[in-house]
Amino acid sequence: MARSGHVWGIDIGTCGLKALRCTVGPEGAAVEAVAYEYIEYPMLLSDPEADRVELIRNALQELLSRHALHEDKVVLSVPGQNGLTKYSKLPPIEAKKIPDIVQYEARQQIPFPLDQVVWDWQRLPGGMEEAGFVIDAEVAIFAMKREQVFKALQPLTDVGIDVEVLQLAPVALANMVMFDQLPPVDELDPDDPPPFTVLVSTGVDSTDLVVTNGLQIWQRSIPIGGSNFTKAIVAAMKLTFAKAEHLKRNAVRAENAKDVFLAMRPVFNDFSAELQRSLNYFTGTHKTASIGKVFLLGNAVKLRGLSDFVAKQIGLDVARLEKFEKLTGSAVLGAASFRENRLAFGTCYGLAAQGLGMAEMKTTLMPKQILMDRLILSKRPMTVAALLLLLTTAFVGYAGNVFTWNSYADSIYETALRSADQAASSSQSAKSAVQKAEQDREAAATGQQVFLKVTHRRFQTLEMLRALRSVLPHDPPDAIPEDPADRNEVHIDKVDLEYFSDLSTWFGSVKEQWEKTHPKDGIVLDEPDVEDEAAAAAEGAEGETASTETGEAAEAEPAPEAEEPAAAAASTGRGGRGGEDAADESGPTGPGWVIELVGHHYHNEDRHKPNQSAQFVRDTLIKNLLGEGPDVTVDVGPLAGETVSVRDFGIGYPVLITSSTIQPEQVVNPLLAADGGLSTGVGMMGDEGMMGMGSGMGSGGYGRGPRMGSGGPSSAGGSGEGSDDGEEEDPVVELKRYDFVVQFVWVPQVPGEPDFDGAGGDAGGSSGRRGGGSRSSGGRR
């Protein structure tokens, strides 16, 4: 029996023997060819002078001289005209009664007593099954006379080759087409089946026609083959058969090429007409069928112009099957002999696919008695050895019992038995004590583990808050611009969070916003504009007048904040995808938290372009949350006092969820405000829950950022300490406000600490959500 995992598909044709050795491909979805043989006979098997048995035996011996087949599985094909194929459509019936119906159909369809034939059947993939009933099911019945089966197997038996599967050549071709050219059966829709694919395999004496769409199969044998073309040349040009065969194979290079093709033209016409007649019959019996492609196989179809002539005659897309899509193996496919004869290996390919268990049709015409005899023969040595071992063991056991029985005495073993009972009792007591000690130890370890987990978790939220505070954009304390609009800061109005058992659910809901937040090739997909065009125009006119009046002073006014973010945008591809999170298109998975930041900023003046609105958020907050900004100081844990990236706290995958238009807003002039600035502090335990924050959280941190209007000259919208005419200054300044919502992932972890829970998100998930009720993180669109 086969043990190597390789399969030989052997096709014994009229012209030569084709064999292909295959195995399952590396990815399990393809067939890898590892060896092949194309052995041409000295003469055709159909030649009256040919000794068919001797020619086949010599070819098989030549195959065995080059390859060892005894450990490989061998699948053999027989010509389609040697067997009988019937396709029967079953009435609605219970699935368990199908074998009985098939048995009845076999008696009706097979014109011989069943004990004189070898037959097999298989239900085709089409049809549907519901509540145990099968509707529109179709079965295929294959049969072959028993004497024909033994006649086909005899040459291989004579040389010591054991065939495990015997298949009709048309069925092997159907397996090849369904496996190599059609989608898998489980992907096909019976209500909307694909077009039928026609495979025309031309041999020496006949042509096998196979029509299938993966759900249904139909086949027919056409009595026209390559020898018909040779015979036409013999009759027209008065040549011997051998010379005519040589002239046919080299018709293009012949001196009288035109005469050769004129001699073969009647066969061209007959071949096309017979093919057209067969397809018309098929479409007549299958009213809803539509035919797609027509593939030609066999060395005979290499005749120049045959495929074009057939396509013109039948009006379909006809082409030679030059490439097998799912057949790999460069050593075989790149061989010159294989490339020259690749059209003849279709049947071998289908046989190998069935032998590897990758084909749809799994029937076999091998007599069950032969397979059973082989199985018994292979098990015979092991069975004999097992019986001998069993008899030896029984004898030894019996002899030992007799010896023990004869040598036993109560007085000899009384003391030993008493000691054994005491030892057993002591052993049981010790075992109980050990079990109790192990239980106590496990209980102590469980309690210790709880304390270790608590130790890990108690600082995670505080560390996340500190990390978030550190990555908020801000100006250096000694270089805060006087104009509030020029400050590199964002104002966080609200912070909320929600726990997800699988973060991929959240990521799938924000996939579109992710693409916009991290655009490919640095292309910014959304840039809001000023909503009030009239206000923008007025502001532009005012700016132009001011520039005209101030002259060189306006030109000398610095805009340092527009340069640094622009450089940051250039370094990351102008807001393009940077960092590990941006490169990971698959997104986060597993449990964790999603943090939502609701905020706004005023960095939206025309002089800030293009670093304004959403792009300013990308170049500052988003970039820092990706870990490309400043490092964060660790307060607790093994790395306390050291600086690490925010990614080491479990922060990542920032997404700009909501992006508003730029709108003008009047706010209190920082120089004239009673409290001296816009910031009003942070409510760490406000009405919004654990992390709900009051309005006006500055980008400098949680309530300790630089306050607007802390002193100094007048900023944008301000007019200094007083005007020349003594009028009271306007306490309100107009800025351009941009609102946004940013969400990012937080999988709680302490930098430098091992993960005792086995999953980073589990430690944070057990704490639950405190504060207000949860809401969908992707709800803001």
C-alpha angles and dihedrals in degrees: 000000000000116000107159101077091237126116130208115208107199123191114186102200133179094254101036149333118273121194130175125187113206143169135186113288123246094263095041094239099088140049117243117210112214102170141005141183132200108187114179119204120236087242137007117277089231091059110112091229095050122109098218097192094047094047092051092045092052091050092050092048089052088051091051091048089062102035138032110230102172095094096040130082112250122210117187131195130211125198116273093237089062092064141049124240125189129177116200129184112219125219118239103294143153112275093233091058095055094094090056092049091048091051089053092046090050091056090050099042103038110076093210134065109274092237088063095054139056109226140170136178141201135189112241120235095250125092130054136259124211131168091351094307124113119215127192091000119164127199130198119217120197124188139172131180111261093234090053090052094053090044091055092047097045098083092052092044090053092058095042101258115142112211114209100181127033114192137174112250094236090054090050089052090049089052090051094051095046093047100039107030107025133062118260114282094243089060094054122098112221089203092054106027122184121252117281119262117217120211117194111191111186117201132176099276105013145015125234114217115199123181119186143148096190093266101058133030131201127174141178136178116230115203094225122097144152093288090064089065090049092049090051090055090047092053096043100041101030095236134144117263093250093051092045091051090051091048091050093053091049099035095131093055095042120114091231096039092146092056091048093054092044088054091051095043095093089054089049089054094046092048093051093044093050091047091049091049092052093049091048090053091049094050089046092056094039102050097183096043121119122192120224120173129007116209124195122212134179133064090267092069090063086086107123112256097008096114093046091047093050092046091053093047099048097031097231137115103272124180139152114257095244098165135038105218099205100034113102135173117112094206091062101031091049095051114112095224092051093048090050093051101028092119089064096055099070093100092047090050091053092047092051092049090054092046090053091051093245098111128091098226110066103171122128134192095207111128109252091223092062092050091048092050090051092049092051091046092051091049096044099090092047091047093051091048091049092050092050091049091048092050092047092050092048092050093048091047093049093048091049092050091050092050092047093048093050094047098046121112129168095222093054097052102032095092092041092051092049091050090047091053091050091048091049091051092048090047091051091050091049091047091052090049091050091049091050091049090050091050091050090048092050091049091050091047090049091052091047090050090054091054091047091052091048089050090054096047105042095078100035097091093045091048091050090051091049091048091049090049091051096051096050106110116252141157122252110270091243095047106047109148115238093225109076089213091061096054118112095228141112127208116227110211098177141004123201135165141197132195120234123193087206118024091199087076090060093042092052090055093052098039093115092049089047091057090050094045092050104029119190119252090009095288111153107218101190129030114166117219133210108288098206103062093180092055090047091051091048091049090050092051091048090049091051092051092048090050091051093051098046096043112180092009090068092050091050094052106116125228101190096157094064093058102052097052090044090055089048090052090051092051091055098039098272094298091328125145112296136159129035095289093055091049092051102082092174092068131212124319136191129040124326148117131280113213118204122203118195112193151127142216139200098217091116109107120131090249089062095062128161090013098067141097111004094357091058089054090049094049094047120020098023093045092049092048088053088060095253094111132071120324120250126234114240113227101188138021133046091315096049110152094018126107121240137167119273086245088071088065091056095259119141150110098068114191129188099227103175126025119185131197119262110264130182115247131187114221134173113282104252091221094052101035117115093231094043099242150022099264115099100179134250130288104211094183102029130141092284093071135251096341102020108137132199123243121283103036103171123225091243091079140279102336097323103082123120110289118231114248098019091158138293133089124342117285129213109316092017125103104206126256094320144337127255094248092053095243117152113261122245107258091206125077123193118228133172110250127202119189124203144169119216125188127190139173124256119189101180115238139146113233111249096010123115118244106250093181094059090234127061096221096050094073091057095039096063094062092067125207119303126199124019125013120278124259134190109283091212094050095100106078 
